[in-house]
């Protein structure tokens, strides 16, 4: 049994990014926008900004009042779209209810959409012509790539069908040649479905939803869930202790997918930097 050490894989990825940044003509830039005062979101963006600085990126943290209007937030996005030092724009979700999140995400230029949430980037992933890929599912693929495990023809079951995890995860696995089922809260006979899986990706946000008898012997189990217990500790959607000896490989929480999501955001910012630099060079040579 292999415990997939997301912390270690993420560290190696960050190390490789740091080396690449040293070759860049300017530091890749990431702007992170937080609206309002949600404490969890504040911690997330602080971690993202710190990770940026550590690999040598330029990081711009914009903290906006919860009363910001849709128009004001849109003009902030347009300003960052035009800023040549900024390669990636990340809007921390969720946004306050009076803001239409979808139109904010769609306003980010696709080559600066480092979360990979815009319809253009999702569409490219869907067509198996990926450009900037959503961070968490891409991070899971990087974790799976560390195993000596061919996904081609494998039966994969994803639990959770959100736009940020479950759905793009299904496309990633399909693009890797797997056969994919997506389960959600209305799925019938979920246990029977999960039991057939060679690979399980749990992303429901339900503490220890996946129990020992849900898992086939020798399955690969990836736990995306982050749930806080009454004692303050974090845990996943998978009953790790009960399942670990049965699994071929399993990711823990914490120390699994979480660190990979942030490292993949940095990786995406570097992809965006390269594309933005290429476009700038093309514009300069055309003028
Ligand atoms: P979400 O609430 O948007 O979606 C949850 C999905 O799970 C839905 O499709 C829902 O139908 C399904 N679901 C809920 N209860 C279920 C049940 N009992 N059985 C089967 N399906 C069920 O959540 P999300 O944003 O996709 O996040 C899911 C989990 O992953 C959360 O715990 C979140 O904190 C975590 N997450 C972790 C990372 C990371 O970096 N590790 C990133 C994003 C989300």
Boltz pocket constraint, residues with backbone or C-beta under 6 A from the ligand:
constraints:
  - pocket:
      binder: B
      contacts: [[A, 136], [A, 159], [A, 160], [A, 161], [A, 162], [A, 163], [A, 164], [A, 165], [A, 166], [A, 183], [A, 184], [A, 185], [A, 186], [A, 190], [A, 202], [A, 203], [A, 204], [A, 205], [A, 206], [A, 209], [A, 223], [A, 224], [A, 225], [A, 226], [A, 227], [A, 257], [A, 258], [A, 259], [A, 261]]
      max_distance: 6.0
